[in-house]
Structure formats: structure tokens, C-alpha cells
Amino acid sequence: MLWKKSGKASVKASDLTAFIDEGSEIEGKYTFSGTVMLNGRFRGEIVSNDRLIVGEKGVVNASIRAGVVLINGEVVGNVNASERVELRGNARVYGDVEAPVVVIEEGVLFEGHCRMTKARPVEVAQPPAREFSVVPLKRS
């Protein structure tokens, strides 16, 4: 059988799972797994634990939270990565950048603040511990 359903397919961060080419304009909140290459225009919010690549022709006006963010195009908004941020080539970034590893190549235009945070191990987030208190009951 050519088309076989096997539940949810596992996604590796190294595989390109989506490509948004120039000529595309998207607005809203975008969440994804895997690696996404964005060469079009995007406005809103991008959230992922995986890899976002903003191509040379990509224009992003959004807050970005991802595992790894590689920027070759233009980003207007704050970039927060749990692993690393790379500003490459002729990238233009107007906003704050926060990550454990930040790489800025020669020729990049960066207007904002840079904050390097401690590396966080990749784990599933645990819910906060609950505090319980004992309240004595009066019996009549």
C-alpha cells in the first residue's frame, strides 16, 4: 500500500518539515515540530522547541521562541531560543536576542539587546510542585 497511516509520524529536528517560500504571507500564531525554512512574510508569533530558519528573503515581524533560530533575512521582534541563535550573512534583526549561544557574523545588522542565558537541558517540563497544608477540622 502506498499511503499507509501509522499514527503520528516521528519528526527529527534535522529534517526539513516545512518550507514557506517567497510570495507567501502568513499572519497569526505558528507552532511546529522539526525544522521550518521561512522565505516568505510572517506576522504574529512563532513557537517551537525545534529549529526555525529565516531565509535570505524571509521577512518576519513576530516574537520568536524556538530551540534553534538561524536568521539570514529580516526579523522585527524578540528572539528567544533554548539552545542557540545565529545571525548570518546579511541578516537584519531589530529586537532583543536571548539564548545560551549567540553567533553574530560579520555584515549582520543587529539593533537590540543580547542576553546570553544558561543552557537548559532538554527535558519535558514538569508541572510545579504543589504545596499542601493540613487544616484541622473541628468536630461538634
VOLOLUM-421632 format. One record per residue: residue number from 1; residue in three letters; x, y, z of N, C-alpha, C, O in turn. Coordinates in Angstrom, 3 decimals, decimal comma, m for minus. Layout:
<NUM ALA <X Y Z> <X Y Z> <X Y Z> <X Y Z>>;
...
! end
This chain:
<1 MET <0,841 m1,170 0,000> <0,000 0,000 0,000> <0,895 1,244 0,000> <1,819 1,333 0,808>>;
<2 LEU <0,640 2,187 m0,877> <1,448 3,389 m0,960> <1,230 4,329 0,215> <2,198 4,816 0,799>>;
<3 TRP <m0,008 4,592 0,567> <m0,317 5,539 1,626> <m0,732 4,771 2,857> <m1,836 4,231 2,925>>;
<4 LYS <0,140 4,727 3,809> <m0,102 3,935 4,999> <m0,194 4,855 6,208> <0,707 5,656 6,458>>;
<5 LYS <m1,285 4,737 6,957> <m1,445 5,517 8,171> <m0,831 4,744 9,321> <m1,168 3,582 9,553>>;
<6 SER <0,055 5,383 10,025> <0,693 4,708 11,155> <0,700 5,618 12,382> <1,680 5,651 13,126>>;
<7 GLY <m0,377 6,344 12,591> <m0,412 7,259 13,727> <0,390 8,502 13,430> <0,584 8,869 12,271>>;
<8 LYS <0,853 9,145 14,477> <1,640 10,370 14,312> <3,070 10,020 13,928> <3,728 9,235 14,612>>;
<9 ALA <3,543 10,593 12,848> <4,908 10,333 12,383> <5,903 11,005 13,312> <5,673 12,124 13,771>>;
<10 SER <7,001 10,328 13,586> <8,037 10,939 14,410> <8,801 11,941 13,554> <9,015 11,721 12,362>>;
<11 VAL <9,207 13,042 14,176> <9,867 14,117 13,447> <11,252 14,327 14,034> <11,405 14,520 15,240>>;
<12 LYS <12,259 14,286 13,172> <13,625 14,584 13,590> <13,889 16,058 13,350> <13,447 16,617 12,347>>;
<13 ALA <14,610 16,691 14,269> <14,875 18,132 14,153> <15,717 18,453 12,929> <15,689 19,589 12,454>>;
<14 SER <16,475 17,478 12,397> <17,342 17,752 11,262> <16,591 17,706 9,927> <17,100 18,213 8,927>>;
<15 ASP <15,403 17,114 9,889> <14,621 17,025 8,655> <13,868 18,327 8,410> <13,332 18,918 9,347>>;
<16 LEU <13,823 18,774 7,167> <13,042 19,955 6,814> <11,590 19,524 6,730> <11,213 18,779 5,825>>;
<17 THR <10,773 19,987 7,665> <9,378 19,559 7,711> <8,438 20,533 7,018> <7,325 20,156 6,650>>;
<18 ALA <8,867 21,785 6,831> <8,030 22,756 6,124> <8,917 23,803 5,471> <9,969 24,167 5,997>>;
<19 PHE <8,472 24,280 4,313> <9,179 25,330 3,588> <8,151 26,358 3,156> <7,251 26,049 2,375>>;
<20 ILE <8,276 27,566 3,653> <7,357 28,649 3,297> <8,132 29,589 2,391> <9,010 30,322 2,846>>;
<21 ASP <7,802 29,563 1,108> <8,591 30,272 0,114> <8,123 31,708 m0,067> <7,052 32,090 0,404>>;
<22 GLU <8,958 32,513 m0,769> <8,596 33,902 m1,040> <7,311 33,916 m1,851> <7,038 33,001 m2,628>>;
<23 GLY <6,535 34,958 m1,660> <5,218 35,028 m2,275> <4,142 34,612 m1,290> <2,962 34,879 m1,516>>;
<24 SER <4,531 33,958 m0,190> <3,580 33,570 0,850> <3,561 34,638 1,931> <4,605 35,158 2,325>>;
<25 GLU <2,357 34,961 2,408> <2,198 35,885 3,524> <1,297 35,219 4,545> <0,178 34,815 4,229>>;
<26 ILE <1,791 35,104 5,776> <1,058 34,423 6,832> <0,955 35,350 8,027> <1,897 36,080 8,339>>;
<27 GLU <m0,207 35,322 8,705> <m0,404 36,124 9,904> <m1,062 35,258 10,959> <m2,015 34,534 10,671>>;
<28 GLY <m0,548 35,333 12,201> <m1,138 34,582 13,303> <m0,082 33,949 14,176> <1,047 34,433 14,263>>;
<29 LYS <m0,466 32,836 14,836> <0,464 32,095 15,694> <0,816 30,810 14,973> <m0,066 30,069 14,541>>;
<30 TYR <2,123 30,546 14,844> <2,595 29,370 14,121> <3,384 28,489 15,080> <4,382 28,932 15,650>>;
<31 THR <2,952 27,260 15,261> <3,675 26,291 16,068> <4,025 25,115 15,166> <3,274 24,784 14,248>>;
<32 PHE <5,174 24,483 15,431> <5,611 23,385 14,573> <6,588 22,486 15,305> <7,116 22,839 16,359>>;
<33 SER <6,820 21,307 14,721> <7,856 20,381 15,164> <8,787 20,140 13,993> <8,354 20,157 12,841>>;
<34 GLY <10,053 19,916 14,273> <11,018 19,668 13,206> <11,724 20,944 12,810> <11,965 21,817 13,643>>;
<35 THR <12,057 21,050 11,529> <12,780 22,209 11,002> <11,918 22,917 9,965> <11,407 22,289 9,037>>;
<36 VAL <11,760 24,225 10,127> <10,967 25,032 9,193> <11,863 26,094 8,579> <12,587 26,799 9,282>>;
<37 MET <11,802 26,198 7,243> <12,509 27,243 6,494> <11,472 28,258 6,048> <10,511 27,907 5,364>>;
<38 LEU <11,661 29,522 6,434> <10,696 30,568 6,120> <11,361 31,591 5,211> <12,269 32,308 5,633>>;
<39 ASN <10,906 31,656 3,960> <11,420 32,623 2,996> <10,351 33,631 2,600> <10,606 34,523 1,791>>;
<40 GLY <9,174 33,495 3,159> <8,080 34,413 2,858> <7,955 35,483 3,925> <8,920 35,812 4,615>>;
<41 ARG <6,735 36,026 4,050> <6,466 37,055 5,052> <5,596 36,454 6,149> <4,647 35,719 5,874>>;
<42 PHE <5,936 36,779 7,406> <5,164 36,273 8,532> <4,986 37,379 9,552> <5,919 38,130 9,837>>;
<43 ARG <3,764 37,479 10,109> <3,466 38,473 11,148> <2,698 37,763 12,254> <1,692 37,103 11,994>>;
<44 GLY <3,181 37,900 13,506> <2,472 37,299 14,627> <3,415 36,728 15,662> <4,227 37,445 16,246>>;
<45 GLU <3,297 35,399 15,890> <4,091 34,726 16,913> <4,502 33,350 16,405> <3,699 32,639 15,802>>;
<46 ILE <5,754 32,977 16,651> <6,265 31,659 16,255> <6,758 30,965 17,512> <7,559 31,519 18,265>>;
<47 VAL <6,266 29,725 17,739> <6,621 28,973 18,941> <6,948 27,539 18,551> <6,169 26,881 17,861>>;
<48 SER <8,110 27,055 18,999> <8,514 25,673 18,741> <9,649 25,294 19,682> <10,320 26,166 20,235>>;
<49 ASN <9,864 24,002 19,862> <11,029 23,525 20,597> <12,135 23,134 19,631> <13,216 22,726 20,058>>;
<50 ASP <11,876 23,255 18,335> <12,806 22,776 17,327> <13,483 23,933 16,595> <13,750 24,972 17,199>>;
<51 ARG <13,765 23,766 15,302> <14,618 24,681 14,542> <13,819 25,527 13,551> <13,017 25,013 12,772>>;
<52 LEU <14,063 26,847 13,602> <13,485 27,789 12,642> <14,619 28,420 11,860> <15,588 28,908 12,441>>;
<53 ILE <14,496 28,410 10,534> <15,460 29,061 9,655> <14,724 30,165 8,905> <13,772 29,896 8,173>>;
<54 VAL <15,165 31,400 9,087> <14,621 32,525 8,330> <15,563 32,735 7,161> <16,707 33,150 7,345>>;
<55 GLY <15,083 32,448 5,951> <15,909 32,543 4,756> <16,237 33,976 4,377> <15,718 34,920 4,973>>;
<56 GLU <17,102 34,134 3,381> <17,544 35,456 2,936> <16,383 36,347 2,521> <16,445 37,561 2,714>>;
<57 LYS <15,330 35,775 1,958> <14,190 36,573 1,505> <13,068 36,608 2,537> <12,021 37,207 2,293>>;
<58 GLY <13,280 35,966 3,695> <12,269 35,943 4,744> <12,163 37,275 5,463> <13,175 37,903 5,775>>;
<59 VAL <10,918 37,710 5,729> <10,648 38,929 6,481> <9,664 38,542 7,587> <8,508 38,212 7,320>>;
<60 VAL <10,142 38,588 8,827> <9,346 38,141 9,968> <9,139 39,308 10,908> <10,100 39,924 11,371>>;
<61 ASN <7,882 39,611 11,189> <7,523 40,631 12,170> <6,792 39,901 13,277> <5,562 39,863 13,301>>;
<62 ALA <7,567 39,310 14,212> <6,971 38,439 15,213> <7,898 38,216 16,383> <9,105 38,439 16,289>>;
<63 SER <7,323 37,773 17,489> <8,153 37,263 18,575> <8,415 35,795 18,262> <7,517 35,069 17,836>>;
<64 ILE <9,656 35,367 18,478> <10,055 34,003 18,130> <10,572 33,312 19,380> <11,432 33,842 20,083>>;
<65 ARG <10,035 32,111 19,656> <10,551 31,244 20,719> <10,747 29,873 20,098> <9,791 29,249 19,638>>;
<66 ALA <11,996 29,402 20,086> <12,291 28,110 19,477> <13,547 27,526 20,121> <14,198 28,175 20,940>>;
<67 GLY <13,874 26,300 19,740> <15,092 25,674 20,239> <16,318 26,294 19,605> <17,228 26,743 20,303>>;
<68 VAL <16,342 26,321 18,259> <17,441 26,899 17,490> <16,833 27,850 16,468> <15,865 27,502 15,791>>;
<69 VAL <17,398 29,052 16,354> <16,921 30,034 15,380> <18,114 30,491 14,538> <19,090 31,029 15,061>>;
<70 LEU <18,018 30,267 13,230> <19,050 30,698 12,281> <18,438 31,771 11,398> <17,432 31,526 10,733>>;
<71 ILE <19,037 32,960 11,385> <18,448 34,086 10,661> <19,395 34,560 9,568> <20,542 34,922 9,832>>;
<72 ASN <18,893 34,552 8,331> <19,603 35,104 7,179> <18,863 36,310 6,611> <19,448 37,104 5,875>>;
<73 GLY <17,591 36,451 6,944> <16,740 37,514 6,413> <16,493 38,604 7,434> <17,400 38,997 8,167>>;
<74 GLU <15,245 39,099 7,482> <14,890 40,211 8,364> <13,917 39,751 9,438> <12,926 39,081 9,149>>;
<75 VAL <14,213 40,121 10,690> <13,325 39,828 11,806> <13,118 41,109 12,595> <14,079 41,760 13,004>>;
<76 VAL <11,846 41,468 12,807> <11,480 42,583 13,671> <10,709 41,973 14,831> <9,563 41,552 14,673>>;
<77 GLY <11,340 41,926 15,994> <10,721 41,311 17,168> <11,772 40,582 17,970> <12,904 40,407 17,519>>;
<78 ASN <11,393 40,157 19,160> <12,329 39,497 20,049> <12,499 38,032 19,679> <11,553 37,367 19,257>>;
<79 VAL <13,730 37,537 19,846> <14,076 36,151 19,522> <14,579 35,485 20,800> <15,548 35,944 21,406>>;
<80 ASN <13,920 34,404 21,206> <14,297 33,677 22,412> <14,488 32,222 22,028> <13,555 31,580 21,547>>;
<81 ALA <15,703 31,687 22,237> <15,996 30,305 21,874> <16,515 29,548 23,089> <17,268 30,096 23,894>>;
<82 SER <16,113 28,289 23,220> <16,576 27,490 24,356> <17,972 26,924 24,105> <18,657 26,542 25,054>>;
<83 GLU <18,411 26,861 22,828> <19,736 26,310 22,515> <20,685 27,344 21,915> <21,746 27,605 22,483>>;
<84 ARG <20,316 27,945 20,763> <21,222 28,888 20,107> <20,482 29,759 19,108> <19,420 29,405 18,596>>;
<85 VAL <21,096 30,936 18,845> <20,645 31,860 17,805> <21,855 32,195 16,960> <22,917 32,525 17,489>>;
<86 GLU <21,698 32,112 15,639> <22,766 32,512 14,723> <22,234 33,570 13,776> <21,218 33,369 13,110>>;
<87 LEU <22,930 34,706 13,721> <22,617 35,774 12,774> <23,692 35,702 11,706> <24,870 35,931 11,977>>;
<88 ARG <23,274 35,381 10,485> <24,236 35,070 9,421> <24,129 36,031 8,246> <23,104 36,678 8,028>>;
<89 GLY <25,235 36,100 7,491> <25,255 36,822 6,211> <24,791 38,254 6,312> <25,387 39,063 7,022>>;
<90 ASN <23,715 38,570 5,593> <23,165 39,923 5,573> <21,892 40,023 6,410> <20,988 40,788 6,073>>;
<91 ALA <21,814 39,261 7,491> <20,640 39,290 8,356> <20,434 40,685 8,937> <21,388 41,418 9,200>>;
<92 ARG <19,147 41,035 9,133> <18,776 42,288 9,764> <17,830 41,936 10,901> <16,750 41,393 10,671>>;
<93 VAL <18,238 42,248 12,136> <17,435 41,906 13,309> <17,209 43,163 14,130> <18,159 43,825 14,551>>;
<94 TYR <15,925 43,489 14,356> <15,521 44,651 15,133> <14,723 44,141 16,330> <13,502 44,005 16,260>>;
<95 GLY <15,418 43,863 17,418> <14,772 43,336 18,617> <15,805 42,658 19,483> <16,974 42,549 19,113>>;
<96 ASP <15,362 42,203 20,642> <16,267 41,578 21,598> <16,454 40,100 21,283> <15,542 39,433 20,794>>;
<97 VAL <17,655 39,602 21,572> <18,004 38,202 21,329> <18,436 37,592 22,655> <19,240 38,175 23,382>>;
<98 GLU <17,889 36,400 22,972> <18,236 35,716 24,215> <18,416 34,233 23,940> <17,521 33,581 23,403>>;
<99 ALA <19,591 33,694 24,312> <19,906 32,281 24,115> <21,195 31,945 24,846> <21,971 32,847 25,163>>;
<100 PRO <21,446 30,657 25,124> <22,725 30,274 25,735> <23,912 30,508 24,806> <25,005 30,838 25,265>>;
<101 VAL <23,698 30,336 23,491> <24,743 30,552 22,491> <24,206 31,540 21,463> <23,141 31,326 20,884>>;
<102 VAL <24,953 32,630 21,238> <24,565 33,628 20,235> <25,755 33,837 19,308> <26,853 34,163 19,760>>;
<103 VAL <25,529 33,647 17,997> <26,576 33,824 16,990> <26,130 34,944 16,057> <25,050 34,878 15,471>>;
<104 ILE <26,972 35,979 15,920> <26,669 37,093 15,025> <27,827 37,221 14,043> <28,945 37,560 14,430>>;
<105 GLU <27,554 36,947 12,774> <28,592 37,029 11,754> <28,822 38,471 11,326> <27,978 39,343 11,533>>;
<106 GLU <29,982 38,698 10,724> <30,309 40,000 10,166> <29,328 40,325 9,046> <28,991 39,455 8,242>>;
<107 GLY <28,868 41,572 8,988> <27,944 42,001 7,947> <26,491 42,010 8,395> <25,623 42,475 7,656>>;
<108 VAL <26,212 41,507 9,584> <24,849 41,464 10,117> <24,492 42,817 10,711> <25,329 43,464 11,340>>;
<109 LEU <23,243 43,249 10,512> <22,728 44,455 11,152> <21,873 44,006 12,324> <20,859 43,337 12,127>>;
<110 PHE <22,268 44,365 13,546> <21,558 43,958 14,754> <21,325 45,182 15,618> <22,274 45,809 16,089>>;
<111 GLU <20,054 45,524 15,827> <19,680 46,638 16,688> <18,808 46,084 17,801> <17,639 45,762 17,588>>;
<112 GLY <19,384 45,978 18,986> <18,656 45,440 20,127> <19,625 45,040 21,211> <20,811 45,365 21,154>>;
<113 HIS <19,116 44,335 22,198> <19,936 43,852 23,297> <20,157 42,364 23,130> <19,317 41,650 22,583>>;
<114 CYS <21,307 41,906 23,613> <21,645 40,489 23,552> <21,845 39,996 24,979> <22,578 40,602 25,760>>;
<115 ARG <21,190 38,897 25,308> <21,344 38,311 26,638> <21,647 36,836 26,476> <20,879 36,089 25,870>>;
<116 MET <22,791 36,427 27,034> <23,159 35,019 26,976> <22,748 34,365 28,290> <23,181 34,782 29,365>>;
<117 THR <21,915 33,344 28,193> <21,366 32,660 29,357> <22,110 31,355 29,587> <22,885 30,917 28,736>>;
<118 LYS <21,879 30,746 30,713> <22,461 29,436 30,976> <21,776 28,403 30,107> <20,573 28,476 29,856>>;
<119 ALA <22,560 27,438 29,653> <21,994 26,364 28,843> <21,057 25,547 29,698> <21,371 25,213 30,841>>;
<120 ARG <19,901 25,226 29,137> <18,922 24,403 29,837> <18,919 23,027 29,227> <18,879 22,902 28,003>>;
<121 PRO <18,961 21,984 30,043> <18,883 20,643 29,464> <17,525 20,428 28,816> <16,506 20,932 29,289>>;
<122 VAL <17,528 19,676 27,732> <16,284 19,409 27,021> <15,528 18,330 27,780> <15,899 17,157 27,747>>;
<123 GLU <14,484 18,729 28,451> <13,656 17,807 29,216> <12,210 18,202 29,037> <11,891 19,320 28,633>>;
<124 VAL <11,350 17,264 29,344> <9,927 17,569 29,339> <9,646 18,388 30,588> <10,049 18,011 31,689>>;
<125 ALA <8,963 19,495 30,418> <8,683 20,373 31,550> <7,786 19,664 32,552> <6,766 19,077 32,191>>;
<126 GLN <8,180 19,730 33,806> <7,396 19,138 34,890> <6,486 20,209 35,465> <6,879 21,371 35,567>>;
<127 PRO <5,268 19,823 35,841> <4,398 20,820 36,472> <4,981 21,233 37,819> <5,650 20,429 38,468>>;
<128 PRO <4,741 22,459 38,247> <5,297 22,907 39,517> <4,746 22,064 40,670> <3,602 21,611 40,646>>;
<129 ALA <5,593 21,869 41,672> <5,172 21,091 42,841> <4,093 21,863 43,590> <4,168 23,082 43,745>>;
<130 ARG <3,104 21,134 44,041> <2,011 21,774 44,771> <2,305 21,720 46,254> <2,834 20,735 46,769>>;
<131 GLU <1,958 22,780 46,918> <2,103 22,807 48,363> <0,749 22,500 48,972> <m0,269 23,080 48,595>>;
<132 PHE <0,756 21,582 49,917> <m0,471 21,214 50,596> <m0,347 21,612 52,057> <0,734 21,538 52,641>>;
<133 SER <m1,417 22,017 52,619> <m1,434 22,308 54,042> <m2,558 21,509 54,688> <m3,573 21,213 54,058>>;
<134 VAL <m2,361 21,171 55,938> <m3,354 20,406 56,679> <m4,158 21,368 57,519> <m3,603 22,154 58,287>>;
<135 VAL <m5,446 21,304 57,374> <m6,335 22,141 58,134> <m7,131 21,255 59,089> <m7,895 20,394 58,652>>;
<136 PRO <m6,954 21,465 60,383> <m7,702 20,602 61,315> <m9,187 20,930 61,248> <m9,580 22,094 61,157>>;
<137 LEU <m9,990 19,901 61,295> <m11,436 20,044 61,281> <m11,961 19,942 62,709> <m11,529 19,077 63,472>>;
<138 LYS <m12,867 20,800 63,060> <m13,472 20,735 64,389> <m14,706 19,849 64,318> <m15,540 19,980 63,422>>;
<139 ARG <m14,800 18,954 65,274> <m15,972 18,092 65,325> <m16,864 18,592 66,450> <m16,385 18,939 67,530>>;
<140 SER <m18,137 18,625 66,191> <m19,066 19,091 67,221> <m19,808 17,940 67,851> <m20,634 18,151 68,740>>;
! end
